């Protein structure tokens, strides 16, 4: 089984997010929507104590002939390598896993409660749902300090317009942004109950910083959601 991929493109997106695309043609690995993978750079230019492997949630559908990842554009050897390596540089992908794999039954709605760069696996799942025309009802609650820090905002806004089963509900803290046409503040219990017809029915996915994940989990437990229908991943 070949797990070799090659760097196809990279660019900064949003406010301080680094996106990278690897060509997977000629490889034969598979993964589930919502999983993460370990990427090991095989031709690094820079090295540091953190090494040349990282775990990333996959941002692109399993049906694509490339894999896309995003990360904060931190000043690490790994990120410098992504920005400076020649296109076509080789990497290895493996170690697929994660707690937020998309559930199989499309008759059960999906609700995503997401903070910051935790949005990455949701992009993978939603691209898969929409490109494969799967009949899920999906709700994305996405919280960030500012609109500029929201990765993939345009993707989700456009998908919500073209796919009637998808509702996009972004929240920002930045009340000085007077052009914002969505919600201000945090994701609340009222926001969830107002937008989801039957809160007991969906599978819930919570991904983001530790405090945010715990706050969302507590809201769901207050709503008497079955813990088996709560999938979560904590970042940092």
Secondary structure, 3 states (H helix, E strand, C coil): CCCEEEEEEEEEECCCEEEEEEECCCCCCCCCCCCEEEEEECCCCCCCCCCCEEEEECCCCCCCCEEEEEEECCCCHHHHHHHHCCCCCEEEEEEEECCCCCCCCCCCCEEEEEEHHHHHHHHHHHHHHHHCCCCCCEEEEEEECCHHHCCCHHHHHHHHHHCCCEEEEEEECCCCCCCCCCEECCCCHHHHHHHCCCCCCCEEEEEEEHHHHHHHHHHHHHCCCCHHHEEEEEEC
